[in-house]
Amino acid sequence: MASITTAVAAGRGVAVRRRRYMDRKSLVPLLIFLPPSLILFTVFVVLPMVDAGTFSFFQWNGYGPITNFVGFENYADVINHRNFGTAVRNSLIVVAVSLLIQLPLAMWCAIALSERSVSINILRTIFFLPFMLAEVAAGLIWKFVYDGNYGLLPIIGDALGTKMPFVLADKFWVIPAIMLVITWKYFGFHMMIFIAGLQSIPNEVVEAARLDGVKKWQIVRHIKIPMIRSAIVVSVFFAITGALQLFDIIIPLTNGGPSHSSHTIVTFLYQFGILRMKLGFGGAVSVLLFIACVIVALAYRRILFRVEQN
Amino acid sequence: MKRIALAAMLGLMALAPVQAQTVVKYLNIASIPDEVKLMTEAVAEYEAANPGVKVELPFLENEAFKAKLTTLLQSADAPDVFHSWGGGVFYEQAKAGVLRPIEGVLSQEAKDAQGTAGVAAFTAPDGHIYGIARDVAEVVLWYNKALFTQAGVDPESLKTWDGFLAAVQKFKDAGITPLAMGGKDKWPAHFWWSKLVVRLAGQDGFNAAARGEGDGFAGEDFVKAGQFFLQLAQLDPWQEGFQAATYGDASGYFGDGKAAMHLMGDWDYGAMKDNSATKQGIPDDQLGILPFPTIDGGKGDPTDTLGGLSGYLFSKNASDDAVKFIEWYNAKPVQSRFANAGYYIPIVNGAADGMTNPFKVLVAQDINKAHWHALFFDQALGPAVGGVVNDVSADLAANAISAEDAALQVKEAVDDAAN
């Protein structure tokens, strides 16, 4: 017994020593590789965040020193703003559409297109193309598509013998129209993540199930989807945070209109904070958005953790 | 290592003569290609005559310009000279110390040539002169004569507000879009509200409200302006989908002969052609300018005009060369070229004399005899209040807000900005 204990202890000593050695060995790469990203992250992410947080307690128009401390007044102004509610509602709609329409569509395409062949590769590229397009360019393209005077939609309407509405000028249609663009733009990205996941599933597993007579749908439901769980987890996370930060597609499409009905939280921030030169107000919006994103991230981790435990 | 350093130093020394050149960056918003061509030609002339100076002409589109300027002026990349509409935004910039006072460099000649109105427009409340006036602009009611004939509307009948509303209805009945409107950009809508305020409240009323006196912008005249605007909006006078149309879209729509009228600045003469499908726009003999309808009981003077008095401002680090260049550029010989081509109406004495474009001549006369030349409200009131004016105007055009609520929102913005 005693000898075993000693042996274990000795073994432990070796492990500890080895770890120390590893630490020293990894210190050099650490010192070389960490600073660039740490500095970039600090300068372009952390400091601006701290700045925005500071601005949010001041009234400031962007020029000169920041002196006019107003406490939580900017936060009160944001929450009482007549268009803030619409902006939050729209952002939540984007989250819902991303999760309930975009991701299932991406999954369906991924499963259909996960085999390798030339025609499938072409289709995959076509679906991925919108994601590679710059957001502003995509917005401008769709502005043209939707344009009721010179666009594509009235041409389609004429062909069908009906008159299409001016969707971007209509308080009701503008939201579905934007959702269509968002889905079109980003589903290819999620599809690619899912395809990568699907291709990592060992062929033998699927083969074996097939030999056992498992139906196609059941293979998807019980083998493929569970096996790309981690890809789905990543996708859902990107979909939520991306939806909360949606900005560049809205500006060229509608600029938040008509009558402020299509603002998201970030276009609201830009319109009423930056363009009005009320940077304190803008700072308050960004802090609220940041808190929302952090809550989502933490809650998501917790939920996942709990699911994993089960 | 030493050798490399030495080589580098020698290299720098070789470059030195090039760097001794002063660079003058003039950030502008000119987007019509032929106008830009005139600008580059003028710059080439100046550079040839002044070998020590290099003039660059960075460009930003109107909306992007407004959004980026604040940051740009406080960065190392600040332009030496930039376009300005004067008013509240200019006062903010002067107060923040991002501008250079130029009274020490500015020649008496250049000062005199702008006239008192020009100098006053670029003098901040602190008494310093920070810029040079370039041009005047007026918002007018452009109309398409062919469509008036087609609908049987007599332009004379639009002299009063009631006559104007009747004409709008007549166009509707004839199946012609009465008015073009770029609702997405919002500022085109604020011309309507501003024009009504100019008519109803007049100079004294507007200035008192801007200072926050009495009921401010929630006062009777301003509510009335909203009500008149709504009277018009309820006739559904704009082109379909106007809320998604930019200024450029609306300008092209009018230029294509699809709308009978367009309330827009005199610059639309060129823009309307440039934005039209054919690039030709409405031919001169089919195009006309109507005075904005008068309103019974309005406190404004019938000669009052709304528009701009814009120019150039100098940023904090601008060199004397920058001022000298603009003095040269803004003098009659260069400015008369822009006047003759019809791009804008130069303020500099005599530069507009050779103008042959009948519309521009008419506008210049209007402004000359105006009792009050009101600056664009969204610029005069500064970005925070001006933004709200644009918002409520767009909402009024869409019949999406009450006149009382609109007036109250503007008043609140004034109170808020005063804090």
Interface residues (C-beta under 8 A of the other chain):
Chain A: Q59 N61 G62 Y63 G64 K143 Y146 D147 G148 N149 F166 L168 A169 T254 N255 G257 P258 S259 H260 F272 I274 L275 R276 M277 K278
Chain B: K66 A67 T70 T71 L73 Q74 E92 Q93 K95 A96 G97 V98 G183 K184 D185 K186 Q239 E240 G241 F242 Q243 A244 A245 D249 Y253 G382 P383 A384 G387 D391 A394 D395 A398 A400 I401 N419
